Amino acid sequence: MKITGLQVHTLEWDRKPYQWRDGLPPGGPKARETLLRIMTDEGVEGYSTHWGGANIEEVKWKLLGRDPLRIEEIWQDLWRNLRTSTFGSAIDAVDVALWDLMGKVTGQPVYRLLGGAKNRIPGYASTLTLDSIGEFLDLADDCLARGYKAIKLHAWGRVQEEEALFRALRKHVGDEIVLMYDASSYFNFEDALYLGHVLEDLNYYWYEEPMDHLNLTALARLRNELKIPLAVAEASVGGPFNALDHIVAGAADIIITDPLIKMKGGFTGVMKTAHICEAYGIQCALHGWQIPSLHAALAIQNCRYFESLQPEGFFIPPGIHVASTEVDADGYFAAWEKPGLGMEIDWEWIESHTVKTDR
């Protein structure tokens, strides 16, 4: 089997506007995503979203004519040439698509090919940033009614208002519900320390990206002052090697990774990261609500939750149907037992919402 072509669809569709914390750009009413297709001489194709804007001619130069099942060989070749190319914008999507293709060739779901640590995993409801505490409480009620037992907050980045939200949510849901908070790398040391103590007092499960994600020295200092686990490394690039840097620097209790974004290295990079974390006895958490993140979470022994952004499927193109939008009555997620990623693609929708095609 040989790789014979690459094609990238840039998709656009209407979606409700949304916001993150102060300082981060809001999302408008038009959504954009990309769909990568890797073609072969045997007619089997591998798919992935999140192409990342790489130079397709450059990536084709690396991939055309190669055996798509030699995934580690291709990964090493791309990774060792990141410094002088746009491969860093493509390595994640390429690796994910190759594993999807491998699953189709072997007839196995990707999570089983990666090791299959479990066949279902509890999800946590991950919020967008809402306008008021009341809206957060209403969303919590809705999520709990649908089976979730854990909730993660994204909020405004305003210390006093954040504290009021933390306290109101804990009081509202009680002590049995797992709560987390993601600060999106926002606070200085003083404010991060203050909010960390508040979260400890309220028994929140983890404190995510509390400070500048590039400042390992400050993160290590903060970790030494707090008892609540710090979940870090989501926003930094470098995959398993960057994860190791955080651990050795004493800046991490939990490493966050993702097969699709931030040059983590796709499934191959995520599994390397998970094994490093396992060797250090710490959790490897998966960022992301896309189907690759669900397969990775099911493959990794030391991953406890799958992140489910609310509402489910908010960032996923309506023409791509996936198991990662389906939570059961107990708050669990499971991959469909289909070859590869198990994505069901409505090609008529893809064609009608493609605004650009690179091939």
C-alpha positions in Angstrom: 0.0 0.0 0.0 1.3 3.5 -0.9 0.1 7.0 -0.2 -1.1 8.5 -3.5 -2.6 11.9 -2.5 -3.6 14.4 0.2 -6.7 16.6 0.1 -7.8 19.2 2.6 -11.4 20.6 2.8 -11.8 23.9 4.5 -15.3 23.8 5.9 -17.5 26.7 7.0 -20.9 26.7 8.7 -23.2 28.8 10.9 -22.9 28.4 14.7 -24.0 30.3 17.8 -21.4 32.9 18.9 -19.4 32.0 22.1 -16.8 33.5 24.4 -13.8 32.4 26.5 -12.2 34.4 29.3 -11.2 38.1 29.2 -8.5 38.7 26.7 -9.2 35.8 24.4 -11.1 36.5 21.2 -14.8 35.4 21.1 -16.1 33.1 18.4 -18.4 34.6 15.9 -21.4 33.1 14.1 -19.3 31.4 11.4 -17.4 28.3 12.3 -14.4 26.9 10.4 -12.7 23.5 10.5 -10.6 21.4 8.1 -10.9 17.8 7.0 -7.8 16.0 5.9 -8.0 13.0 3.6 -5.0 10.7 2.9 -5.5 8.6 -0.2 -3.9 5.3 -1.1 -3.4 3.1 -4.1 -5.8 0.5 -2.6 -8.7 2.9 -2.2 -8.6 3.1 1.6 -8.5 6.6 3.0 -7.6 8.0 6.4 -9.3 11.1 7.8 -8.6 13.8 10.4 -9.7 17.3 11.3 -7.5 20.2 12.4 -5.1 20.4 9.5 -3.5 23.5 11.0 -2.6 25.4 7.8 0.5 23.6 6.7 1.9 23.8 3.2 0.3 20.9 1.5 3.0 20.7 -1.2 5.6 20.3 1.5 3.7 17.6 3.3 3.0 15.7 0.1 6.8 15.8 -0.6 7.3 13.9 2.6 4.3 11.5 2.3 3.6 10.6 -1.4 4.8 7.1 -2.2 5.3 6.0 1.4 3.7 3.0 3.1 1.0 4.6 5.4 1.2 1.8 7.9 4.8 2.6 8.8 3.4 5.2 11.2 6.3 5.5 13.6 8.7 5.9 10.7 6.7 8.7 9.3 6.2 10.3 12.7 10.0 10.3 13.4 10.7 11.8 10.0 8.2 14.6 10.4 9.2 15.4 14.0 12.9 15.6 13.3 12.2 18.2 10.6 9.9 20.5 12.4 12.4 23.4 12.8 12.6 24.3 9.1 9.2 23.6 7.7 5.5 23.8 8.3 5.3 20.1 9.3 4.5 21.2 12.8 1.1 22.4 11.6 0.4 19.0 10.0 2.0 16.3 12.1 -0.9 15.9 14.4 -3.6 15.6 11.7 -1.3 13.4 9.5 -0.7 11.0 12.4 -4.4 10.8 13.3 -5.3 10.2 9.7 -2.7 7.4 9.4 -4.1 5.7 12.5 -7.6 6.0 11.1 -6.4 4.4 7.9 -4.6 1.6 9.9 -7.9 0.9 11.7 -9.7 0.6 8.4 -7.1 -1.8 7.0 -7.1 -4.0 10.1 -10.8 -3.7 10.9 -10.2 -2.4 14.4 -11.2 0.8 16.2 -8.1 3.0 16.8 -8.4 2.8 20.6 -7.9 -1.0 20.4 -4.9 -0.6 18.2 -3.4 1.8 20.7 -3.8 -0.6 23.5 -7.4 -0.6 24.6 -7.0 0.2 28.3 -10.8 0.4 28.7 -14.0 0.4 26.6 -15.7 3.3 28.2 -14.7 6.4 30.3 -16.6 8.9 32.5 -16.9 12.3 30.9 -16.8 15.7 32.5 -18.9 18.6 31.2 -16.7 21.4 30.1 -18.3 24.8 30.0 -17.9 27.7 27.7 -17.7 31.1 29.5 -21.2 32.2 30.3 -22.5 35.6 31.3 -23.5 35.0 34.9 -23.3 32.6 37.8 -27.0 31.8 37.4 -26.3 30.6 33.9 -23.5 28.3 35.1 -25.8 26.9 37.8 -28.5 26.2 35.2 -26.0 24.5 32.9 -24.8 22.4 35.9 -28.4 21.2 36.6 -28.8 20.3 32.9 -25.5 18.3 32.8 -26.2 16.5 36.1 -29.7 15.5 34.9 -28.1 14.0 31.8 -25.7 11.8 33.8 -22.5 13.8 34.2 -20.8 13.4 37.6 -18.0 16.0 36.9 -17.9 19.6 35.6 -15.1 21.9 34.5 -15.4 25.6 34.5 -14.1 28.1 32.0 -14.8 31.6 33.3 -13.9 35.3 33.0 -10.4 35.6 34.6 -11.6 38.0 37.2 -10.4 37.0 40.7 -13.3 38.0 42.9 -16.0 37.0 40.4 -14.2 33.7 39.9 -14.1 33.0 43.6 -17.9 33.7 43.9 -18.5 31.3 41.0 -16.4 28.6 42.6 -18.3 28.9 45.9 -21.7 29.1 44.3 -21.2 26.0 42.1 -19.9 23.9 45.0 -22.8 24.9 47.2 -25.3 24.2 44.3 -24.1 20.7 43.3 -22.9 19.4 46.7 -19.8 17.6 47.8 -20.2 14.5 45.7 -19.8 16.1 42.3 -16.2 16.4 40.9 -15.4 20.0 40.0 -12.4 21.4 38.0 -11.3 24.9 36.9 -9.4 26.0 33.8 -7.8 29.4 34.1 -6.5 29.4 30.5 -3.0 30.5 31.5 -4.2 33.8 32.8 -3.1 34.8 36.3 0.0 36.2 37.8 1.6 34.2 40.8 -0.2 36.2 43.5 -3.7 35.8 42.0 -3.1 32.2 41.0 -2.0 31.3 44.5 -5.1 33.0 46.0 -7.5 31.2 43.8 -5.7 27.9 44.3 -6.3 28.1 48.0 -10.0 28.9 47.4 -10.2 25.8 45.1 -8.5 23.7 47.8 -10.9 24.8 50.4 -13.8 23.8 48.1 -12.3 20.4 47.2 -12.0 21.0 43.5 -10.3 18.1 41.7 -7.7 20.0 39.6 -6.5 23.5 38.8 -5.8 23.8 35.1 -3.3 26.1 33.4 -3.3 28.7 36.3 -0.4 30.8 34.9 1.8 31.6 31.9 2.1 28.1 30.3 5.7 28.9 29.3 7.0 29.8 32.7 8.0 26.4 34.3 9.9 28.1 37.1 6.8 30.0 38.3 4.5 27.0 37.8 6.9 24.9 40.0 6.9 27.6 42.6 3.1 27.6 42.6 2.9 23.8 42.8 5.1 23.9 45.9 2.6 26.3 47.6 -0.6 24.4 46.7 -2.1 21.0 47.5 -4.6 20.9 44.7 -3.1 19.1 41.6 -1.9 21.4 38.8 -3.0 20.2 35.3 -0.6 21.8 32.8 1.1 21.6 29.4 -2.1 21.8 27.3 -1.0 25.1 25.6 2.7 24.4 25.2 4.2 22.7 22.1 6.6 19.8 22.1 4.5 16.7 22.9 6.2 14.1 25.0 9.5 16.1 25.4 7.7 19.2 26.7 5.7 17.0 29.0 8.9 15.6 30.5 10.2 19.1 30.9 7.2 20.0 33.0 7.5 16.9 35.1 11.3 17.2 35.7 10.9 20.9 36.6 8.4 20.0 39.3 5.7 22.0 37.6 3.1 19.3 37.0 0.8 17.0 38.9 -1.2 16.1 35.8 -0.1 16.5 32.1 -2.7 17.5 29.6 -2.3 16.4 26.0 -4.4 16.2 22.8 -3.8 14.2 19.6 -5.0 17.1 17.3 -3.6 20.4 18.5 -0.5 22.3 19.6 2.1 20.1 18.0 1.6 17.3 20.5 2.3 14.7 17.8 -1.0 13.0 17.1 -1.8 9.7 18.6 1.8 8.6 18.4 2.9 11.6 20.4 0.1 11.3 22.9 0.9 7.7 23.6 4.6 8.5 24.2 3.4 11.3 26.6 1.1 8.9 28.5 3.9 6.4 29.0 6.2 9.1 30.4 3.5 10.1 32.8 2.9 6.5 33.8 6.6 6.1 34.5 6.4 9.1 36.9 3.1 7.8 38.5 1.0 10.7 37.3 -2.2 11.2 35.3 -2.2 11.9 31.6 -5.4 13.9 30.9 -6.9 14.4 27.5 -7.9 17.8 26.3 -10.5 18.0 23.6 -14.0 16.8 22.7 -13.1 15.5 19.2 -13.3 11.8 18.4 -9.5 11.3 18.4 -9.4 12.5 22.1 -12.0 9.9 23.0 -10.0 7.1 21.3 -6.8 8.3 23.1 -8.6 8.5 26.5 -9.8 4.9 26.1 -6.3 3.7 25.1 -4.5 5.2 28.1 -4.6 3.5 31.5 -3.7 6.7 33.4 -6.4 8.9 31.9 -9.5 9.2 34.2 -11.9 11.5 32.2 -13.0 12.5 28.7 -13.6 16.2 28.2 -17.1 16.9 26.8 -17.6 20.6 25.8 -21.1 21.8 26.3 -23.2 21.5 24.3 -21.9 18.3 22.9 -20.7 18.7 19.3 -20.4 22.5 19.5 -17.1 22.6 17.6 -17.7 19.6 15.4 -18.9 20.0 11.8 -22.6 18.9 11.6 -21.7 16.8 8.6 -19.3 14.6 10.6 -21.0 12.3 13.1 -18.9 10.8 15.9 -19.3 8.9 19.2 -17.7 11.7 21.2 -21.0 13.6 21.3 -22.9 10.7 22.9 -23.0 10.6 26.7 -24.9 7.7 28.4 -27.2 8.0 31.4 -24.3 7.2 33.7 -22.1 10.0 32.3 -19.8 7.7 30.3 -18.5 7.8 26.8 -17.5 4.9 24.5 -16.2 4.7 20.9 -18.3 3.0 18.3 -16.9 -0.4 17.5 -16.1 0.5 14.0 -12.8 0.4 12.1 -10.6 3.5 12.5 -12.0 6.5 14.2 -15.5 5.5 13.3 -16.4 8.8 11.8 -19.6 8.9 9.7 -19.1 11.6 7.1 -22.0 13.1 5.1 -20.1 13.9 1.9 -23.0 15.9 0.5 -22.7 18.2 3.5 -19.0 18.4 3.2 -19.1 19.4 -0.4 -21.8 22.0 0.2 -19.9 23.6 3.1 -16.4 23.4 1.6 -15.1 26.9 0.9 -11.6 25.8 -0.2 -10.0 22.6 -1.3 -6.2 22.0 -1.3 -4.9 18.9 -3.1 
